[in-house]
Amino acid sequence: MSSVLARAIPVGEIEVLAIDAWRAQLLARAQARARPVIVYGRRDAARVVLTAVHQDGAGLVAARTSVDPATGYHELTSSLPALHCFERELHEQLGVRVAGHPWLKPVRFEGRDQAAMGSYPFYRVDGKEVHEVAVGPIHAGVIEPGSFRFMCFGEHVLHLEIHLGYQHRGVEARLLQRDPRALAPWAETIAGDTTIGHAWAYAAALEALAGHEVAPEHELARAVMLELERVAMHLAGLAGLAADVGFLPGAATYGRLRTTAINSSMRLCGSRFGRGAVRPCGSGVTLDDELRELLRANVQLLRRDGAIIDDSFEHARSVRHRLAGVGVVSADLAMQLGLVGMAARSAGVAIDTRMPAHGLYEHHPIALCTETGGDCWARAQLRISEIRASLDWLDRVLAERPTWRPARDPVPALAPSRLAIAVVEGWRGEVVHCLETGEDGALVHYKAQDPSLRNWMGLALAVRGNDISDFPICNKSFDLSYCGNDL
């Protein structure tokens, strides 16, 4: 049994509805508190096939409809705000008319007319004392490009609009240009800070299409690498937050500890970012007696030194004063917007696709961490809690003295006319990959989704009502990916 949410569905068994019935079903599922995971489309001759995937407990359910893009359908966003990014993407990518949509603006720009980005229709707030502040798209340091437009009354932010798409790469189209069994190096770079999350989602979907049951040792190796990635990125985020509020001991120490985490990944697979660790039907991870003891020592170092700096960070009045009450997202707003991952859990929404436990997580359960404040302080606290939970989990796993070596089975032929969906709980939130084969078993569609797509609007709304000087810490507390959005 797979340790991630993954399912391959024969295309002929997917429920196909007329557009009105499809819309009604999405509304009914929302009333029943079923959670939408992804809604996407693909061209089929002159029509566009729309697919909606929901999580139902520990399973996934899908339903389809098709529309004439020129005719389209009436929007769902007004009733289900969590669908806003999906409907905007359908309009942008496939030209589907989404009648009545309240915010039908480009998600990323598809790269066909970069000059049009200069005439992006930013929302305006009129008033004699209202002023506009434009930040980006080019930022200081090594930050990726993105444009932020603030409408302010003095220092007070009335509205923030985030405009992305400056490095659109056409990832999904490129993923159809090679043998689907050889896409791991590309999947790893969809969002470079989520190498394991995207690589595992790709591998799990491909294995579901191939009907391949992954060996338990490979599943466990992947899970260990995923938790190391989570620890490393949470430490990087805490270092950034500490630097932004001027708490230099935290910036230095969290940064140092991140190096320990990524160097552990390097010793296991040869890459500090985990590249090569996950391969379809196998793994590239090495763990012998010597490396196991090294990894256990590193886990203990992270736990010991982390506890010291966590205590300093949490008890520093300057840190708490700067983070508490800033960038608040309520549980209700997080639910409405469909936020995922730590952005949701820090607002009290208990979404984690590793729960309920399945696969290896039944034998090695991991703690679910939540906070209720929904502010920058809660997002920092959640990172600290999740680091501790991951280190505890790693310690328990390593105590059983596993041994791994790089190995992979040949990838069987992919089943024809199948839709495979895989969801992996990356450090930022759920990573979703959907692969569909045609009648000859060849890949006809590849849809990849980074959690950033669903969380950028949460950041925009979190900044409202705060001072403009609060934006850097709000931005860092969400820690979203520009390239993950700009697929």
C-alpha positions in Angstrom: 0.0 0.0 0.0 1.3 3.4 -1.0 2.3 5.8 1.8 1.0 8.8 -0.1 -2.4 9.5 -1.5 -2.3 7.9 -5.0 -4.8 6.3 -7.2 -5.0 5.2 -10.9 -8.6 5.3 -12.2 -9.6 3.8 -15.6 -10.8 6.7 -17.7 -14.0 4.8 -18.5 -14.9 4.6 -14.8 -14.5 8.3 -14.0 -18.0 9.9 -13.4 -18.8 12.1 -16.4 -21.6 14.7 -15.9 -23.2 17.5 -17.8 -21.8 20.8 -16.8 -24.7 21.9 -14.7 -24.7 18.5 -12.8 -20.9 18.8 -12.4 -21.2 22.3 -10.9 -24.0 21.0 -8.6 -21.8 18.1 -7.5 -18.9 20.4 -6.5 -21.3 22.6 -4.5 -22.8 19.5 -2.8 -19.4 18.1 -2.0 -18.4 21.5 -0.4 -21.6 21.3 1.7 -20.5 17.8 2.8 -17.0 19.3 3.6 -15.2 17.2 1.0 -12.0 19.0 0.2 -11.1 20.0 -3.4 -7.5 18.9 -4.2 -7.3 20.1 -7.8 -9.5 21.2 -10.7 -7.9 21.4 -14.1 -8.7 21.0 -17.8 -7.2 19.6 -21.0 -8.1 20.0 -24.6 -9.9 17.2 -26.4 -10.5 18.2 -30.0 -12.8 21.3 -30.0 -13.8 20.9 -26.3 -12.1 21.2 -23.0 -12.4 18.3 -20.5 -12.6 19.5 -16.9 -11.6 17.2 -14.0 -12.3 17.8 -10.3 -10.5 15.8 -7.7 -11.6 15.7 -4.0 -10.1 14.0 -1.0 -12.5 11.6 0.6 -10.9 10.4 3.8 -7.8 8.5 2.8 -8.9 8.2 -0.8 -9.4 10.4 -3.9 -12.5 10.8 -6.1 -12.7 12.4 -9.5 -15.5 13.7 -11.7 -15.5 15.1 -15.2 -17.4 17.3 -17.6 -16.6 18.9 -20.9 -17.4 22.4 -22.3 -17.1 24.4 -25.4 -14.4 26.9 -24.4 -16.3 29.8 -26.1 -19.4 29.0 -24.2 -17.8 27.8 -21.0 -19.8 27.8 -17.8 -20.9 30.0 -14.9 -18.3 30.5 -12.2 -18.2 28.7 -8.9 -15.7 31.0 -7.1 -18.4 33.2 -5.6 -19.8 30.2 -3.8 -16.5 28.3 -3.4 -13.6 30.8 -3.1 -11.1 27.9 -2.9 -11.7 27.4 -6.6 -10.6 30.9 -7.7 -7.1 29.9 -8.8 -8.3 26.8 -10.7 -11.0 28.8 -12.6 -8.6 31.6 -13.4 -6.1 29.0 -14.7 -8.7 27.3 -16.9 -9.5 30.7 -18.5 -5.8 31.6 -18.9 -4.5 28.2 -20.1 -7.4 27.0 -22.2 -9.5 30.0 -23.0 -12.5 28.6 -21.1 -15.1 31.3 -20.6 -15.9 31.5 -16.9 -18.9 33.7 -16.8 -19.3 36.1 -13.9 -16.0 35.3 -12.2 -15.2 38.1 -9.8 -11.4 38.1 -10.3 -10.6 36.6 -13.7 -7.0 37.8 -13.9 -3.9 35.8 -15.1 -2.5 33.4 -12.6 1.0 33.5 -14.1 0.9 34.6 -17.8 1.6 31.7 -20.1 4.6 33.4 -21.8 3.0 34.1 -25.1 2.8 37.9 -24.7 5.2 39.1 -22.0 4.6 42.7 -23.1 1.0 42.4 -21.8 2.3 42.0 -18.3 3.0 45.7 -18.3 -0.7 46.4 -18.6 -1.8 44.1 -15.9 -5.1 45.4 -14.5 -4.2 46.1 -10.9 -7.0 46.8 -8.5 -7.2 50.5 -7.6 -8.3 52.3 -4.4 -9.2 55.9 -5.0 -8.9 58.6 -2.4 -7.1 61.9 -1.8 -4.7 60.4 0.7 -4.4 56.9 -0.7 -1.1 56.2 -2.4 0.3 53.2 -4.3 3.6 51.4 -3.6 5.0 49.2 -6.3 7.6 46.6 -5.2 9.4 44.4 -7.7 9.4 42.5 -10.0 13.2 42.7 -9.5 14.1 42.3 -5.8 17.3 42.7 -3.9 19.5 39.6 -3.3 18.5 36.3 -4.9 14.8 36.5 -4.5 12.8 35.4 -7.6 10.9 38.0 -9.6 7.4 39.0 -8.6 5.4 42.2 -8.6 3.6 43.4 -5.5 1.3 46.4 -5.6 0.2 48.0 -2.3 -2.6 50.4 -1.9 -1.9 52.3 1.3 -3.4 55.0 3.5 -0.3 56.3 5.1 1.6 53.2 6.3 -1.6 51.2 6.5 -2.2 48.6 3.7 -5.7 48.7 2.3 -5.0 46.1 -0.4 -2.1 44.1 -1.8 -2.2 42.5 -5.2 0.4 40.0 -6.2 1.4 39.6 -9.9 3.5 36.6 -10.9 4.6 34.9 -14.1 7.9 36.6 -14.8 9.7 33.3 -15.2 7.1 31.1 -16.7 8.8 27.9 -18.0 6.0 25.9 -19.7 6.8 23.0 -17.4 3.7 21.0 -18.0 4.1 21.1 -21.8 7.7 20.1 -21.5 6.9 17.1 -19.3 5.0 15.6 -22.3 8.1 15.8 -24.6 10.1 12.9 -23.1 9.6 9.3 -22.1 7.3 9.5 -19.0 9.5 7.0 -17.3 12.5 9.4 -17.5 11.0 12.6 -16.1 12.4 12.4 -12.5 15.2 15.0 -13.1 12.6 17.4 -14.5 10.0 16.8 -11.7 12.8 17.5 -9.1 13.2 21.0 -10.5 9.6 22.1 -10.7 10.2 23.9 -7.4 13.8 23.4 -6.3 13.1 23.7 -2.6 10.6 20.8 -2.8 12.7 18.3 -4.7 11.6 15.3 -2.7 7.9 16.3 -2.6 7.6 16.7 -6.4 9.8 13.7 -7.3 7.8 11.5 -5.0 4.5 12.7 -6.4 5.7 12.1 -9.9 7.0 8.6 -9.0 3.9 7.6 -7.1 1.6 8.6 -10.0 3.8 6.8 -12.6 3.9 3.7 -10.4 0.1 3.8 -10.1 -0.1 3.9 -13.9 2.3 1.0 -14.1 0.6 -1.1 -11.4 3.9 -1.3 -9.6 4.1 -1.9 -5.8 7.1 -0.1 -4.4 9.3 -2.1 -2.0 8.8 -1.1 1.6 12.5 -0.1 2.0 12.2 2.4 -0.9 9.0 3.9 0.6 10.8 4.4 3.9 13.8 5.9 2.2 11.6 8.4 0.4 9.8 9.3 3.6 13.1 9.8 5.5 14.3 12.2 2.7 11.0 14.0 2.7 11.3 14.7 6.5 14.9 15.8 6.1 13.7 18.2 3.4 10.9 19.5 5.7 13.4 20.0 8.6 15.9 21.9 6.3 13.3 24.2 4.8 11.6 25.0 8.1 15.1 25.9 9.5 15.7 28.1 6.5 12.4 29.8 7.0 13.1 30.4 10.7 16.5 31.8 9.8 14.9 34.2 7.4 12.2 35.3 9.9 14.8 35.8 12.6 16.9 38.0 10.2 13.8 40.0 9.2 13.1 40.9 12.8 16.7 41.6 13.7 17.1 38.5 15.9 20.6 37.7 14.7 21.4 34.7 17.0 18.4 33.0 15.4 19.4 33.9 11.9 22.9 32.5 12.4 22.0 29.4 14.4 19.0 28.3 12.3 21.1 28.8 9.2 23.9 26.7 10.6 21.4 23.9 11.6 20.0 23.9 8.1 23.4 23.1 6.8 23.5 20.0 9.0 20.1 18.9 7.6 21.0 19.4 3.9 24.5 17.8 4.4 22.7 14.8 5.8 20.7 14.5 2.6 23.9 14.9 0.6 25.5 11.9 2.5 22.4 9.7 1.7 22.0 10.5 -2.0 24.8 12.7 -3.1 22.8 15.9 -3.3 22.1 18.5 -0.6 18.7 19.1 -2.2 17.8 15.4 -2.5 18.2 15.1 -6.3 18.5 11.5 -7.3 17.0 10.2 -4.1 13.6 9.3 -5.6 13.3 7.4 -8.8 10.3 5.5 -10.2 10.2 1.9 -8.9 13.2 2.5 -6.7 15.4 4.8 -4.8 18.8 6.4 -5.0 19.4 6.5 -1.2 22.3 4.7 0.6 22.1 3.9 4.3 24.7 1.5 5.8 25.8 1.2 9.4 28.2 4.1 9.2 25.8 6.5 7.5 23.0 5.5 9.9 25.0 6.4 12.9 26.1 9.6 11.3 22.4 10.5 10.5 21.4 9.6 14.1 24.1 11.9 15.4 22.9 14.7 13.2 19.3 14.2 14.3 20.5 14.4 17.9 22.5 17.6 17.1 19.5 19.2 15.5 17.3 18.3 18.4 19.8 19.5 21.0 21.0 22.8 19.4 17.5 23.4 18.0 15.9 23.3 21.5 18.4 25.9 22.7 17.8 28.4 19.9 14.0 27.7 19.9 13.9 28.7 23.6 15.8 31.9 22.9 13.6 32.7 19.9 10.3 32.0 21.7 11.2 34.0 24.8 12.7 37.0 23.0 10.2 39.8 23.6 11.4 41.6 20.5 10.6 38.6 18.4 7.2 38.0 19.8 6.3 41.6 19.7 7.2 41.8 16.0 5.4 38.6 14.9 2.4 38.2 17.2 -0.8 39.6 15.7 0.8 40.4 12.3 -0.6 38.9 9.1 -3.5 37.1 10.7 -5.5 34.5 8.6 -8.5 33.1 10.5 -9.5 29.5 10.3 -12.6 30.5 8.4 -10.7 32.4 5.8 -8.2 29.6 5.4 -11.0 27.2 4.8 -12.7 29.5 2.3 -9.6 30.1 0.3 -8.6 26.4 0.4 -5.2 27.1 1.9 -3.0 24.0 2.3 0.0 22.9 4.3 1.5 25.0 7.1 -0.5 28.1 6.0 -3.7 26.2 6.8 -2.4 24.3 9.9 -1.1 27.5 11.5 -4.7 28.8 11.3 -6.1 25.7 13.1 -7.1 23.8 9.9 -5.9 20.3 10.4 -5.0 19.4 6.8 -2.1 17.0 6.3 -2.2 14.3 3.7 -0.1 12.0 5.8 -3.2 11.7 8.0 -5.0 9.4 8.4 -2.0 7.1 8.6 -1.6 4.8 5.7 1.2 2.7 4.2 4.4 3.1 6.3 2.8 5.8 8.4 0.6 3.1 10.0 3.8 1.5 11.4 5.6 4.8 11.8 3.0 7.5 12.6 4.0 11.1 12.6 2.4 13.8 14.8 0.0 16.3 13.3 0.9 19.8 14.4 -1.5 22.8 14.4 -1.6 26.3 15.8 -4.6 28.5 16.2 -3.3 32.1 16.0 -3.1 32.3 12.2 -0.5 35.0 12.4 3.3 35.2 11.7 4.0 34.0 15.3 1.8 31.0 14.7 3.5 30.2 11.4 6.9 30.4 13.2 5.6 28.2 16.0 4.3 25.6 13.6 7.7 25.4 11.9 9.3 24.7 15.3 6.7 22.1 16.2 7.0 20.3 12.8 10.8 20.2 13.0 10.5 18.5 16.4 7.9 16.1 15.1 10.0 15.2 12.1 13.2 14.7 14.2 11.2 12.5 16.6 9.9 10.4 13.7 13.4 10.1 12.2 14.8 9.0 15.5 12.2 6.2 15.8 12.8 5.0 12.3 16.5 4.9 12.6 16.3 3.1 15.9 15.0 0.1 13.9 18.3 0.0 12.0 17.2 0.1 8.4 19.7 -0.5 5.6 19.3 0.7 2.0 21.2 0.8 -1.2 20.4 2.4 -4.5 18.2 0.1 -6.5 15.3 0.3 -8.9 13.1 -2.1 -10.8 12.3 -1.7 -14.5 9.2 0.5 -14.9 6.5 -1.7 -16.4 4.4 -0.5 -19.4 1.9 2.1 -18.4 -1.7 1.0 -18.4 -3.8 2.6 -21.2 -6.6 5.0 -20.6 -5.9 5.7 -17.0 -5.8 8.8 -14.8 -3.2 8.6 -12.0 -3.4 11.1 -9.2 -0.7 11.4 -6.4 -0.6 13.8 -3.5 2.5 14.2 -1.3 2.6 16.4 1.8 5.7 18.5 1.1 7.1 20.9 3.6 5.0 23.8 2.3 1.9 21.8 1.7 0.4 19.2 -0.6 2.1 18.6 -4.0 -0.3 17.1 -6.6 0.6 15.4 -9.8 -1.9 14.0 -12.3 -0.8 11.9 -15.3 -3.2 10.5 -17.9 -2.6 8.0 -20.6 -4.3 7.4 -23.9 -5.5 4.2 -25.5 -1.9 3.3 -26.5 -0.5 3.9 -23.0 1.3 7.1 -24.0 1.0 10.1 -21.8 -1.6 12.5 -23.1 -1.7 15.0 -20.2 0.5 16.0 -17.2 -0.8 18.3 -14.6 1.5 19.4 -11.7 0.5 21.6 -8.8 2.7 23.2 -6.1 1.0 24.3 -2.9 2.1 27.8 -3.6 -0.7 28.2 -6.2 -3.3 27.8 -3.6 -1.6 29.9 -0.9 -0.6 33.2 -2.6 -4.0 34.7 -2.2 -3.8 33.9 1.5 -0.6 36.0 1.7 -2.3 38.9 -0.1 -5.3 38.9 2.3 -3.0 38.4 5.4 -1.3 41.7 4.7 -4.5 43.8 4.6 -4.8 45.9 7.7 -1.1 45.7 8.6 1.6 48.3 8.1 3.5 48.1 4.9 6.7 47.4 7.0 5.1 44.1 8.1 5.1 42.8 4.5 8.6 41.2 4.6 7.8 39.1 7.6 4.4 38.1 6.3 5.9 37.1 3.0 8.6 35.1 4.7 6.2 33.5 7.1 4.2 32.0 4.2 7.5 31.2 2.3 5.8 30.6 -1.0 7.5 29.6 -4.3 7.5 31.9 -7.3 8.7 29.2 -9.7 6.2 26.7 -8.1 3.4 29.1 -9.2 5.0 30.0 -12.6 4.9 26.5 -14.0 
